[in-house]
């Protein structure tokens, strides 16, 4: 006779499920506390900080010799300034009343931080792509940063004002309609939902769909480790090495990336560690990347598999505290690389199998594949299709918020949407105006020699 040890019912000490009606009530209560119409208010007099001082305060965790390059990139235009000024946006958004409806923020949800990624199954998915500032916080902070970026980019591209306005409206409509759908959806349906490459192409006009498909296919083929090896490596004394392009790629006398890399393995799941064990690190360089990340310690590591033509590139990137922590609370993760990875896994529908984290010499880092079929439109390609692309971004942002927050409460807060749309449309324009003022402040400081600068591109 089999002795069954489980003679009593299994019980779970779980938090009580909140009813649909209670979640709706929570959203409406938040709406009573901070009305959607108030989200459009922008008053520079109450922002509580100086934008230039906020930018320069970030220098303390960056490499001093790269700071002029960072300032040069940000000074190039209001758009490049906006991309590098997440800390300014965090302080500005944190200075205003908020809904209290928390999600896992991307933290830097500007319009060029959306792109195509390869899922572990090697399919392309359209999703958010930057998580350096990720942290739990009010959902409207991400929405506000996104819509303001649309207006800033539209102005940078010399588009008609009406185009920027239509793009903002389309973005907000997509966010609202998708959130409304998620408000009554099943949990697993939300979690498994994704925006495929075909979904993205589908938002464009018929005339642009064929062109977009062709561009994506060509870019996808190049954005792999094999493609990077063709472009970024050469043989030195018969050994494959990463080629230098100072100051953007340089070998260091010491090789801190080696010690960082060995500790990173332990953050991976067992099967991923086994896979990584089939590769051997052969070279590493320091990189300069992006706009907001310039000055942070970033390394590119080349690994090779069992064959000579089996490259794998991993990027190791320094992670500091999220710029939102002073306003939304400290991260629960002691390692900021882990904060980034945990946030990415919550936000994205599918995440790179090699993401992990580590620390070295008092600095935290996260690790990811480099150019893993990542397809990102540049501003010139995007501008003529701004309305369509903004529509896709609004839907993706809603999906990421629904995964980590309460879509029913958020949908109830938004309500019919007219006041929400009007308010955030007003904020987008007002904050684009503020960005132009802040950019001019930096540019004046650079031109007068108060802030050091070097050519940025």
N, C-alpha and C positions, 0 to 999 in steps of 0.2 A: 504494500500500500504506500502510495506517495504521500509524504508528509508535507502539506502545504503550509508554509510559515505565515502566509498572509491570511490570517483568520479574521481580521477586522477590516472594515472599510478604509480605503486610502483617503486621507483628508489633505487639503492644501490650505496653508496659511497665506491666502492671497488677499490683496486689497479688494474691497467691494467694487463691483462693476457700477460705473456711473451711467445712469439711464440716458437715453437719447434726449428726453425732455429736460433733464438736469443740465446736459451739455449745451443745449440751446439756451437755457436760462443763464448759464455762465457767460455765453457770448453776448446776450442782451444786457446783462449786468455790466459787462465791460464797456459796452456801447453807451450805457447811461453814465459811466464814470468819465470816459474819454470819448467824446462823440467823433465819428468818422470825419465830420466837417472840420474838426480842429487839426487834423493831420496835415492840412494845407498851410497852416500858419508857419511863417518863417520870419523871425525877428533877430537880425544880427546883434542887436544890443544885448540880448539875453543868452548868447551862445556860451559865455563864461570862459573863453580861452582865446588866445591869439593863434591864428592858423600857422604862421611861420614858426612860432615857438613850438607848436605841437609837432611840426615836421622835424625841426632840428632836435627835439628831445629824443627822437628815435635813433639818433646817431650813436647813442651810448652802447648799443649792442651790435653795432656794425663795424666793419673794417674801415678804419680812418682813411686809408689810401683810396678807397672806392667811393667815398662820399661825394667828391666833385662830379663823378660820373652820374651818380644818382640825381644830384641837383640839376645837372645839365639835361638829363632826360625829362625831368619834371618841368623844367623851365621852357621846354620846347613849345608847348601850347597848353591851353586850358584842358584839352583832352588828356594829354600825357600827365598833366598835373593831377587831374581827377583820378587817373589810374593809380598814381602813387600816393594818394592822400586818403587812404582808408582810415588812418588815425584821426584826421580832421573830421571826416564824416561820422565816425563813432562818437567823438566828443559833441558834435552838433546834434546828432540824433539822441544821444543820451541826455542832452540838456532839455528835452521836451517831454511833456507827459506822454505815456505810452499805454497801449491797450492792456498790457499784462498777459496777453495770450502768447505763451512762449513756444518756440519751435527751435530746432537746431539751425541756427543761422549759418548761411554760407559766410557772411561777414564782409564779403567783397563781391556782391552780386552785380557787378557792372556788366554791360551787354557783351563785352568781349571775353568774359569769363564763362561763356557757354560754348560748347563745342562737341564734336563727335569723339567718342572713346570706344576702344575695343572691349567688349565684355570677355570674361574668361572663355566663353564659347566661340570667340573670335567674330562676333557680330558687332556692327557699329550701333551705338546708342547715343542719342543726343542728350547731354546732361551738363550740369555745372562742372567746372574744371579747376577751381582754385579754392583751397580750404585753409590757407594760412591763418585766417582770422576766425575760423569757425568756433561757435560758442552758443549755448542756449540763450535766447533773448526774444524780445517782442517781434512777431512776424512782420509787422509793417516796416521795420528797419531795413530788411532786405528789399522789400518792395520799393521803398523810397529811394534806396541807392540805385536800384535798377532803372526806375523811370527817370531819375535825374540824369543818369548816364546817357540815356537815349537823347535827351535834349542837348547835352554837351557834345555828343558825337555828331548830331545833326548840324549843329552850328559849325563845328570843326570842318565838316564836309561841305559847308556853304549850301546846305539844302534850304529850301523854303521853310519858313516857320511852320507852315501848315503841315508839312511832312513830319516834322518832329512831333507835332500835336497828334496827328493821326497814329503815329507809331506808339506813343504813350497810351492813347485810348485803346488801341488794339492789344497792347500788352496787358493792360488792366482788365479788359474784357475776357481775355484768355485765362488770366489768373482766376477771376471770379467764377467763370463758368466751370472751370476744372475743379475748383474748390467746392462748388455746389454739388458737383457729381460725386466727389469724394465724401461729402458730408453724409451721404446715405449708403456708401459703398461698404462692402465687407472688408475686414482688416487685411486678409490675404490678397484680395484684389488690389488694394492700395499698394501693398508691399511689392507685389510682383509687376505692377504696371511700369511700363517704360515707354519712352519716345524713340522709335526706331529711326534709322536713316530714311526709310521710306516715308515715315510720318513727317519728318523735317522737310523733305523734298516736296511733299504734298501741300505745304502751306504757300509755296511759290506759284507764280503764274505759270501757265502752260509753256509760255515762251522760255522761261528760265529753268524749267524742270530738267530738260535734257542737258543744258549747260552745267547745272549744279551736279547732276549725276556724274558727268564726265570729270569735272573738277575733283569731286570727292574720290572717285575711283583712282585717279592718278595720284592724288595726295596720299591716300591710304597706302598705296603700294610703296611709297617712299618713306613713310613715317613708321619704320620698323627698325629693329636693331641692325638688320642686314643693310638697310638703306643708310642708316647713320654710319655704319662702318665704312661704306663706300665714300661717304662725304667727309668723315672726320678722322680717318685713320690712314696710316702709311707704314711701310716697313722700314725699320731702322735696325741695321745690322742683322737683317733677316727676321726681326721680331716685330709683330704688329704693335703699333703705338698710336695713341691719340695725337693728332697734329696740334701744334700750338697756334693761337691767333691772339696775341696779347692786345689789350688786357682781358679779352673775353674768355680765352682758354689758356691757362698757363700751368706748367708743371711746377711743383714746389720742391724746395730742397728737402724738407721733411715731408712725410707722407701721412698726415693725420687721417686721411680717408681709410687707410688700412685698419687702424685700430677701431675706428667708427664702424667699419663694415663688419668686423668680426663680432662685435656686440649686437649688431642688428639682427643677426641670424636668430637669436633667442626670442625675438618678438614674433616670429612667424609660427604658423601652425606646423605640426609635425610633417605633414605631406609637402608643404612648401619648403621646409628646411631640407627635406630629402631631394626635392627638385633642384634647389639652389646648390646642393652638394655636388651636382654634376657639372658645375661651372667653377673655373679658377680665375681669380682676379689677376689681370696682367698689366693694367696701367690705370692711372687716375690723374685727373687735372682739376684745377679749380675753375669754376665757371662764373660768369656774370650773366644774370638772366633778368628778364622782365623790366619793370619800372619800380614798383614798390619793393621788390626784393633786392635791388642793388645794394651791395654792402653786407648783406647776410652771407654767411659762409655756405657755399654751394660747391659740391664736388660731383664730377662725372666719372664713374668707374666703368672700365671695360673688362668684361669677363669673357672667357672662351670655354666652350664645351669640349667634348671629346674629339671633335674634328677641328681642323684649322679654320673652316668657314662656318663656325657656330657661335657668333658673337651674341652677347647680351650686354646692354647698357643699363646701368642703374644710376639714378640721380639721388644724391644725398643732400638734403637741404636743411639749413638751420631753422629752427622754430622757436620764436620767442613767445612771450605772453600775448594773447589776443588783444587787439586794440580796444575791444569791447569790455574787457574785464573790469576797468574802473567804473563802468556804468551798468553792467549786467551781472557782476559777481565773478569771483575767481573760478577757474576751471576745477573740476573734481579730479583731474589728472595731474599728478605731480610732474610728469614729463610732457612738455608741450608738443613733442613729436607724437606721442600717444594721443594727445588731445586732437591733433589734426587728423590722424588716421581714424580715430573713433568717430569724429564728426563726418568725415568723408563716407564712412560705411553707413552712417545713418541717412545721409543726404542722397547719395548716388544709388541708382537702381542696380548697378553692378560695378564692382570695384576691382582694380588691378590686383592680381594674385600675389604680387611681390611687395605690396605696401607694408611697411613696418616702421619701427622707431628705435632710437638708441640715444646715447649721450656720450660726450667726451669733453674733458677739460672744462667742465662747467657749462657747456652748451648742449642743448637738446637738438635732435635732428629727426626728420622723417625720411623715409626711403620709398622710391617708386620707380617703375620702369620709365625709361626716357624714350619719348616719341613712340609710344606703343599704339600705332595706328591713330594717333591724335590728329584730328583735322579741325583747325581753327581758322575762321575767316578773318582777314585783316580789314581794317576800317574802309579801305578803298573798295574792296569787293562788296562789303556789307552795305555801305551807304545807299546805293541805288535800290536796295531791297530791304530797307530798314523796317518798313511796316510789317512785312511778312516775317522777318527774322525776330522782331520784337514779339510777335504773336506766339512763335514757338517758345521763346524764352519765358513768357508769362505762364504758359502751361507747365513747363518744366519746374519753375519755381514753386508753383502750387503743389505739384507732386512731391517735391522734396519737403515742403512744409507739412503736407498731410501725413507723410511717413513718421515724422518726429513729433508733431503737435496734434491738436484736436481739430480736424477739419469741420466738424459740426459746430463747435464754438466759434471758429473763425468765420464760417459762413453766416452764422447768426449775427455776428458783429458787423459784417459787411452789409447784410440786409439786401435790399434791392440793388444797391450799388451806385446809385446816382451820386449821392453825397460823397461816397468813398472815392469814386472816379474823379469828381470835380476837385476834391481836396488834394489828391495826390498829383493830379495834373497841374494844379497851381503850385504845389511844392516843387515839382520837377523844374518848372520855369524859374521860380524864385531861387532855387538852389544852383541852377546853372548860372544865373546871374552872380550869385555869391562865389561860385568857383572861378569865374572870370576875374573878380576882385582879388581873390586869394592868390590866383596865379600871377596877377600883376604885382602883388606884394613880394612874391618870391623873385620874379623877374627883376624888379627894382633892386632887391638885395643882391642879386647876382651881378647886375650891371654896375653897381656901386662898389663891388668887391667885398661887401659885408659877408656874403655867402660864397664859398669857393665853388667853381663850376668847371666842367670839362665837356667837350663835345660828347653827346650822349649816344650816337648811333654810328 
